[in-house]
Amino acid sequence: MPVLDSDTIVARATPAGMGAVAVVRISGPQALVMTDQMLRKPISHAPSHTLHLKRLYDGDQLLDEALVALFQGSKSYTGEPTVELSLHGSEFIVQRVLQAYLKRGARMAEPGEFTQRAFLNGKLDLAQAEAVSDLIASEHEAAHSQALHHLRGGFSQDIAELRAKLLHFVSLMELELDFGEEDVEFASRSELKSLVEELRTRLAVLEESYQLGNALKKGFALVLAGRPNAGKSTLFNGLIREDKALVSDIEGTTRDAIEDQFFVDGFRIRLIDTAGIRAATDTIEQMGIERTWNHVAQSGATLFLVDASHWSPADFESDLAALQSKNAQIWVLATKMDLVQQPPAELEELLKRHGLPGLLSVAAQDAVSLLQLRKDLAQRFAAELQPFADQTVVTNARHAEALARCRAELDDLLAGMEAGLSGDLLVFHLRHGIAQLGRITGEIDADEVLGSIFSSFCIGK
């Protein structure tokens, strides 16, 4: 689908401020012509994907000596003639170059407009275009890998496959409607039911992966929970390598949640220190403990700290039951290992009895012990990813919502088949399910969706 906007757009593609190099991007039907007007010798007829070291002029005034990258026609990122200028990183130079293009009829690009044009010109589908933003925002290996997978079209291929199967049955059922008076059946109802049940299962798996995908983008939320003086704040400071949480021998020091993050083996972990679990002694502490439970319920995993030098099985059982009622992912950590010779054997037995992962241990003030805990946590989070190793992980809330709506339509379709609904009503649910999948890859006409998505991009992308 060609871009209807015939404007030529220009924007800087690197952050503002002093630097060695600044990149300015120009795209549109007049991008090459405008660039020729700023050179002593035109390059618009040069082959695509070539680099030229050129002096840029505005009239008789020399602006800069730049490296000019030329992309002809549809061979560019946007699918239209594009020029990228690598300038010296002076803000003065960048502004003079931008003004020179504006003087020649270009306009400043809107946020995300280059990628929006790539989508409208068929260079990317909508899911891939959104992956561009995710790739730019990725700050660790796991997020980077998933963004690249989506950008390369892995998720789009999964959606296209689901959509094609539904479209096949829609075409057959609509053919039946054309021959309604002849009472023929082109689409086997038993085959349709089997297909819909299969697709519902695949959609459910994709939906389920969103919780993990969201954690990949924003970081895994790991809550530190346990009794007062179990060593939560000391561990928090040790893992983030900063004295951010107040540490004291006085019980109940932490009244509110404190959050920070650290990176380990390609994962971003959002660490949350919380108020100790006990019967509150005042209203403020009670509010802090309530916030602890809220964080536990919303976390990817809860690290349940048990003081190895001072603990009781009864308290452990009680606290574990309360934590498991909020979050199924509980990892038990024996703290203050510098005060004991080895982890309590009875504690390890309790973990086995409850079917919990193996006991972790740490001496929070020992650098070697903290380093080992970091590695152990990275292995735990890697294990969370393992079930999805060969599958697409949904990282976008809009995609997860569309998948849920599609599955709801398929649920209604199955219920309609059980109730003996006519073919035209079954087609209605199929069409709506297909439309929801189309919202993911952009195979619909939805200007409001596009505006919302691309407005969150940076200007030069």
C-alpha positions as CSV (number, residue, x, y, z in Angstrom):
1,M,0.0,0.0,0.0
2,P,1.7,3.2,-1.1
3,V,2.1,6.2,1.3
4,L,-0.5,8.8,0.6
5,D,1.5,11.6,2.1
6,S,3.8,12.9,-0.6
7,D,5.8,15.1,1.8
8,T,9.6,14.7,2.1
9,I,10.4,14.5,5.8
10,V,13.7,15.2,7.7
11,A,14.8,14.6,11.3
12,R,17.9,13.9,13.3
13,A,18.3,10.2,14.0
14,T,20.8,10.6,16.9
15,P,20.2,12.2,20.3
16,A,20.6,15.9,20.6
17,G,23.9,17.2,22.2
18,M,27.6,17.3,21.5
19,G,29.1,14.1,20.0
20,A,31.5,12.9,17.4
21,V,28.9,12.2,14.8
22,A,25.2,13.2,14.3
23,V,23.0,11.5,11.8
24,V,20.2,13.3,9.9
25,R,17.7,11.2,7.9
26,I,15.7,12.5,4.9
27,S,12.9,10.4,3.3
28,G,10.4,11.1,0.6
29,P,10.0,11.7,-3.1
30,Q,12.2,14.8,-3.1
31,A,14.9,13.5,-0.7
32,L,17.5,12.9,-3.5
33,V,16.7,16.1,-5.4
34,M,17.0,18.3,-2.2
35,T,20.3,16.6,-1.4
36,D,21.6,17.3,-4.9
37,Q,20.7,21.0,-4.4
38,M,23.2,21.1,-1.5
39,L,26.1,19.4,-3.4
40,R,28.4,20.7,-6.1
41,K,28.1,17.4,-8.0
42,P,24.8,15.6,-7.9
43,I,24.6,12.0,-6.7
44,S,20.9,11.1,-7.2
45,H,21.7,8.8,-10.1
46,A,24.3,6.8,-8.1
47,P,23.5,3.2,-7.3
48,S,21.5,2.5,-4.1
49,H,23.3,1.6,-0.9
50,T,26.4,3.6,-1.7
51,L,28.4,6.0,0.5
52,H,29.7,9.4,-0.7
53,L,32.0,11.8,1.1
54,K,30.6,15.2,0.1
55,R,30.7,18.8,1.1
56,L,27.2,20.2,1.9
57,Y,26.4,23.8,0.9
58,D,23.5,26.1,1.6
59,G,23.9,28.4,-1.4
60,D,27.5,29.5,-1.2
61,Q,27.9,28.7,2.5
62,L,29.7,25.5,3.4
63,L,27.8,23.6,6.1
64,D,29.9,20.5,6.7
65,E,31.8,17.7,5.1
66,A,29.5,14.7,5.5
67,L,29.3,11.0,4.7
68,V,26.1,10.6,2.5
69,A,24.4,7.3,2.4
70,L,22.1,6.9,-0.6
71,F,19.1,4.6,-0.8
72,Q,17.2,4.5,-4.0
73,G,13.4,4.0,-4.4
74,S,11.9,1.1,-2.5
75,K,15.3,-0.3,-1.4
76,S,15.3,1.9,1.7
77,Y,14.1,1.4,5.2
78,T,11.0,3.5,4.5
79,G,10.3,2.1,1.0
80,E,10.9,5.5,-0.6
81,P,14.0,7.5,-1.6
82,T,16.1,8.1,1.5
83,V,19.3,9.9,2.4
84,E,21.2,9.6,5.6
85,L,23.9,12.2,6.5
86,S,26.6,11.4,9.0
87,L,27.7,14.9,10.1
88,H,30.2,16.2,12.6
89,G,28.4,16.2,15.9
90,S,28.0,19.9,16.4
91,E,24.5,21.0,17.3
92,F,25.1,24.2,15.3
93,I,25.9,22.1,12.1
94,V,22.8,19.8,12.6
95,Q,20.4,22.7,13.0
96,R,21.9,24.5,9.9
97,V,21.5,21.3,7.8
98,L,17.9,20.7,9.0
99,Q,17.0,24.4,8.1
100,A,18.6,23.9,4.7
101,Y,16.2,21.0,4.0
102,L,13.2,22.8,5.4
103,K,14.0,25.8,3.2
104,R,13.8,23.4,0.2
105,G,10.4,22.2,1.1
106,A,10.9,19.3,3.5
107,R,9.1,19.2,6.8
108,M,10.1,17.9,10.2
109,A,9.2,14.3,10.7
110,E,6.6,13.3,13.4
111,P,7.5,10.8,16.1
112,G,7.9,7.3,14.5
113,E,7.0,8.6,11.0
114,F,10.0,6.9,9.3
115,T,8.9,3.5,10.7
116,Q,5.2,4.3,9.9
117,R,6.1,4.9,6.3
118,A,8.0,1.6,6.3
119,F,4.8,-0.1,7.5
120,L,2.6,1.7,5.0
121,N,4.9,0.8,2.2
122,G,4.9,-2.9,3.1
123,K,8.5,-3.0,4.3
124,L,7.3,-4.1,7.8
125,D,4.1,-5.4,9.2
126,L,2.7,-3.7,12.3
127,A,4.1,-6.3,14.7
128,Q,7.5,-5.9,13.2
129,A,7.2,-2.1,13.3
130,E,6.4,-2.2,17.0
131,A,9.4,-4.6,17.5
132,V,11.6,-1.7,16.2
133,S,10.6,0.3,19.2
134,D,11.2,-2.6,21.5
135,L,14.7,-3.2,20.0
136,I,15.7,0.4,20.5
137,A,14.4,0.2,24.2
138,S,16.1,-3.1,24.9
139,E,18.6,-2.9,27.7
140,H,19.6,-6.5,28.2
141,E,20.1,-9.7,26.3
142,A,16.8,-11.4,26.8
143,A,14.8,-8.3,25.7
144,H,17.1,-7.8,22.8
145,S,16.7,-11.4,21.6
146,Q,12.9,-11.3,21.7
147,A,12.8,-7.9,19.9
148,L,15.0,-9.3,17.1
149,H,12.8,-12.4,16.8
150,H,9.7,-10.2,16.4
151,L,11.5,-7.8,14.0
152,R,12.5,-10.7,11.8
153,G,8.9,-11.8,11.5
154,G,8.8,-14.8,13.8
155,F,5.7,-13.7,15.6
156,S,4.1,-12.4,12.4
157,Q,4.5,-15.8,10.8
158,D,2.7,-17.5,13.7
159,I,-0.2,-15.0,13.4
160,A,-0.3,-15.4,9.6
161,E,-0.5,-19.2,10.0
162,L,-3.4,-19.0,12.4
163,R,-5.2,-16.4,10.3
164,A,-4.8,-18.4,7.1
165,K,-6.4,-21.5,8.7
166,L,-9.4,-19.5,9.8
167,L,-9.7,-17.7,6.5
168,H,-9.8,-21.1,4.7
169,F,-12.9,-22.1,6.7
170,V,-14.5,-18.7,6.3
171,S,-14.2,-19.0,2.5
172,L,-15.8,-22.5,2.5
173,M,-18.6,-21.5,4.8
174,E,-19.4,-18.4,2.8
175,L,-19.5,-20.6,-0.3
176,E,-22.1,-22.7,1.5
177,L,-24.2,-19.5,2.0
178,D,-24.1,-18.8,-1.7
179,F,-25.6,-22.3,-2.3
180,G,-27.9,-22.1,0.7
181,E,-30.9,-23.4,-1.2
182,E,-29.1,-26.6,-2.3
183,D,-28.2,-27.7,1.3
184,V,-24.5,-28.5,0.6
185,E,-21.7,-28.5,3.1
186,F,-18.3,-27.5,1.9
187,A,-16.8,-27.0,5.4
188,S,-16.9,-30.1,7.6
189,R,-18.2,-29.1,11.0
190,S,-16.2,-31.8,12.8
191,E,-13.0,-30.5,11.1
192,L,-13.9,-26.9,12.0
193,K,-14.4,-27.9,15.6
194,S,-11.0,-29.7,15.7
195,L,-9.3,-26.7,14.1
196,V,-10.9,-24.2,16.5
197,E,-9.9,-26.3,19.5
198,E,-6.4,-26.5,18.2
199,L,-6.2,-22.8,17.6
200,R,-7.7,-22.0,21.0
201,T,-4.9,-24.0,22.6
202,R,-2.2,-22.2,20.6
203,L,-3.7,-18.8,21.4
204,A,-3.8,-19.7,25.1
205,V,-0.1,-20.5,25.0
206,L,0.7,-17.2,23.4
207,E,-1.5,-15.3,25.9
208,E,0.2,-17.1,28.8
209,S,3.6,-16.1,27.5
210,Y,2.7,-12.4,27.8
211,Q,3.5,-12.4,31.6
212,L,7.0,-13.6,30.8
213,G,7.3,-11.3,27.8
214,N,6.3,-8.3,29.8
215,A,9.0,-9.3,32.3
216,L,11.5,-9.6,29.6
217,K,10.8,-6.0,28.5
218,K,10.5,-4.4,31.9
219,G,12.5,-6.7,34.0
220,F,11.7,-9.7,36.2
221,A,10.1,-8.5,39.5
222,L,11.7,-10.3,42.4
223,V,10.3,-9.6,45.8
224,L,12.3,-10.1,49.0
225,A,9.9,-11.3,51.7
226,G,10.3,-12.8,55.1
227,R,10.3,-12.2,58.8
228,P,11.8,-9.0,60.3
229,N,15.6,-9.2,60.5
230,A,15.8,-12.0,58.1
231,G,18.4,-10.0,56.1
232,K,16.2,-8.5,53.4
233,S,17.6,-5.0,53.4
234,T,21.2,-6.2,53.7
235,L,20.7,-8.5,50.7
236,F,18.9,-5.8,48.8
237,N,21.9,-3.5,49.2
238,G,24.3,-6.2,48.4
239,L,22.6,-7.2,45.1
240,I,22.2,-3.6,43.8
241,R,25.7,-2.8,45.2
242,E,24.5,0.4,46.9
243,D,23.4,1.3,50.5
244,K,19.9,2.2,49.5
245,A,17.9,0.3,52.1
246,L,18.2,1.2,55.8
247,V,19.8,-1.7,57.8
248,S,19.3,-2.0,61.5
249,D,19.1,-4.7,64.3
250,I,15.7,-3.1,65.3
251,E,12.8,-5.2,63.9
252,G,10.4,-3.5,61.6
253,T,12.8,-0.9,60.2
254,T,11.5,-1.3,56.6
255,R,7.9,0.1,56.5
256,D,7.5,0.6,52.7
257,A,8.7,-1.1,49.6
258,I,12.0,0.0,48.0
259,E,12.8,-0.9,44.4
260,D,15.9,-0.9,42.3
261,Q,17.3,-3.1,39.5
262,F,20.4,-5.0,38.6
263,F,21.6,-7.0,35.6
264,V,22.9,-10.5,35.6
265,D,23.7,-12.9,32.7
266,G,21.5,-11.0,30.2
267,F,18.5,-10.5,32.5
268,R,17.2,-7.3,34.1
269,I,15.9,-8.1,37.6
270,R,13.7,-5.5,39.4
271,L,14.4,-6.1,43.1
272,I,11.8,-5.1,45.7
273,D,12.6,-4.9,49.4
274,T,9.5,-5.1,51.6
275,A,8.3,-4.8,55.1
276,G,8.8,-7.9,57.3
277,I,6.0,-10.4,57.7
278,R,4.7,-10.5,61.3
279,A,1.7,-9.2,63.4
280,A,1.9,-5.4,63.0
281,T,2.6,-3.3,66.0
282,D,1.1,-0.1,64.7
283,T,-1.0,1.2,61.8
284,I,2.0,2.3,59.6
285,E,3.6,-1.1,59.9
286,Q,0.3,-2.8,59.0
287,M,0.1,-0.7,55.9
288,G,3.6,-1.7,55.0
289,I,2.8,-5.4,55.4
290,E,-0.3,-5.0,53.2
291,R,1.9,-3.5,50.5
292,T,4.2,-6.5,50.9
293,W,1.4,-8.9,50.1
294,N,0.4,-6.7,47.1
295,H,4.0,-6.9,45.7
296,V,4.2,-10.6,46.3
297,A,1.0,-11.1,44.3
298,Q,2.2,-9.0,41.4
299,S,5.8,-10.3,41.3
300,G,7.3,-12.8,38.8
301,A,8.8,-14.7,41.8
302,T,9.2,-14.2,45.5
303,L,12.4,-14.8,47.3
304,F,11.4,-16.1,50.8
305,L,14.2,-15.3,53.2
306,V,14.7,-17.5,56.2
307,D,17.3,-16.7,58.8
308,A,19.4,-19.9,58.9
309,S,20.7,-19.0,62.4
310,H,17.3,-18.3,64.0
311,W,14.2,-19.9,62.5
312,S,11.4,-22.3,63.4
313,P,9.6,-24.8,61.3
314,A,6.2,-23.6,62.5
315,D,6.8,-20.1,61.5
316,F,8.2,-21.3,58.2
317,E,5.1,-23.4,57.4
318,S,2.8,-20.5,58.4
319,D,4.7,-17.9,56.3
320,L,5.0,-20.2,53.3
321,A,1.3,-20.9,53.2
322,A,0.5,-17.2,53.3
323,L,3.1,-16.5,50.5
324,Q,1.8,-19.4,48.3
325,S,-1.7,-18.0,48.6
326,K,-0.5,-14.9,46.8
327,N,2.1,-16.3,44.4
328,A,2.9,-19.8,43.2
329,Q,6.5,-19.0,42.4
330,I,8.3,-19.1,45.7
331,W,12.1,-19.5,46.0
332,V,13.4,-20.1,49.5
333,L,16.7,-18.5,50.5
334,A,18.6,-19.3,53.7
335,T,20.4,-16.1,54.9
336,K,23.1,-15.3,57.4
337,M,25.1,-18.4,56.3
338,D,28.2,-16.8,57.9
339,L,26.7,-17.6,61.3
340,V,26.1,-21.3,60.6
341,Q,28.2,-24.1,59.2
342,Q,25.7,-25.4,56.6
343,P,22.0,-24.8,55.6
344,P,19.5,-26.3,58.1
345,A,18.8,-29.9,57.0
346,E,15.2,-29.7,58.3
347,L,14.6,-26.7,56.1
348,E,15.8,-28.5,53.0
349,E,13.5,-31.4,53.9
350,L,10.5,-29.0,54.2
351,L,11.2,-27.7,50.7
352,K,11.2,-31.2,49.3
353,R,8.0,-32.0,51.2
354,H,6.3,-29.0,49.6
355,G,7.7,-29.6,46.1
356,L,9.6,-26.4,46.1
357,P,12.9,-25.7,44.1
358,G,16.1,-26.4,45.9
359,L,17.2,-24.2,48.8
360,L,19.3,-21.1,47.9
361,S,21.7,-19.7,50.5
362,V,23.8,-16.5,51.0
363,A,25.9,-14.6,53.4
364,A,24.9,-11.2,52.2
365,Q,28.0,-9.4,53.4
366,D,30.3,-11.8,51.6
367,A,31.1,-10.8,48.0
368,V,31.7,-14.4,46.8
369,S,28.5,-15.6,48.3
370,L,26.5,-12.7,46.7
371,L,28.2,-13.5,43.3
372,Q,27.1,-17.1,43.6
373,L,23.5,-16.0,44.5
374,R,23.4,-13.8,41.4
375,K,24.4,-16.8,39.2
376,D,21.8,-19.0,40.9
377,L,19.1,-16.4,40.3
378,A,20.1,-16.1,36.6
379,Q,19.7,-19.9,36.3
380,R,16.3,-19.7,37.9
381,F,15.1,-17.0,35.5
382,A,16.6,-18.9,32.5
383,A,14.6,-21.9,33.6
384,E,11.5,-19.8,33.4
385,L,12.3,-19.1,29.8
386,Q,13.0,-22.7,28.9
387,P,9.4,-23.8,28.2
388,F,9.2,-21.0,25.6
389,A,12.6,-21.8,24.1
390,D,11.2,-22.8,20.7
391,Q,8.1,-20.6,20.9
392,T,7.2,-17.0,20.3
393,V,6.9,-14.9,23.5
394,V,4.3,-12.1,23.4
395,T,5.9,-8.9,24.7
396,N,3.2,-6.3,23.7
397,A,0.0,-5.6,25.7
398,R,-1.9,-4.7,22.6
399,H,-1.0,-8.1,21.0
400,A,-2.0,-10.0,24.2
401,E,-5.4,-8.2,24.2
402,A,-6.0,-9.0,20.5
403,L,-5.2,-12.7,21.2
404,A,-7.6,-12.8,24.1
405,R,-10.4,-11.3,22.0
406,C,-9.7,-13.8,19.2
407,R,-9.9,-16.7,21.6
408,A,-13.2,-15.3,23.1
409,E,-14.6,-15.3,19.5
410,L,-13.5,-18.9,19.1
411,D,-15.1,-19.8,22.4
412,D,-18.4,-18.3,21.2
413,L,-18.0,-20.2,17.9
414,L,-17.7,-23.5,19.7
415,A,-20.7,-22.7,21.9
416,G,-22.6,-21.7,18.8
417,M,-21.8,-25.0,17.1
418,E,-23.0,-26.9,20.1
419,A,-26.2,-24.8,20.0
420,G,-26.7,-25.5,16.3
421,L,-26.3,-21.9,15.1
422,S,-26.6,-21.3,11.4
423,G,-23.6,-20.9,9.1
424,D,-23.9,-17.1,8.8
425,L,-23.7,-16.7,12.6
426,L,-20.7,-19.0,12.8
427,V,-19.0,-17.0,10.0
428,F,-19.7,-13.9,12.1
429,H,-17.5,-15.2,14.9
430,L,-14.9,-16.4,12.5
431,R,-14.7,-13.1,10.9
432,H,-14.4,-11.2,14.2
433,G,-11.6,-13.6,15.3
434,I,-9.7,-13.0,12.1
435,A,-10.1,-9.3,12.5
436,Q,-8.5,-9.5,16.0
437,L,-5.5,-11.3,14.5
438,G,-5.4,-8.7,11.7
439,R,-5.1,-6.0,14.4
440,I,-1.7,-7.5,15.4
441,T,0.0,-7.4,12.0
442,G,-1.9,-4.4,10.7
443,E,-4.1,-6.1,8.1
444,I,-6.9,-3.7,8.9
445,D,-7.7,-0.1,8.4
446,A,-7.3,1.5,11.8
447,D,-5.8,5.0,11.8
448,E,-6.4,5.5,15.5
449,V,-4.3,2.3,16.3
450,L,-1.5,3.4,14.0
451,G,-1.4,6.9,15.5
452,S,-1.2,5.6,19.1
453,I,1.6,3.1,18.2
454,F,3.9,5.4,16.2
455,S,3.5,8.4,18.5
456,S,5.5,6.6,21.1
457,F,8.6,6.3,18.8
458,C,11.5,8.7,18.9
459,I,11.5,11.5,16.2
460,G,14.2,10.1,13.9
461,K,12.7,6.6,13.8
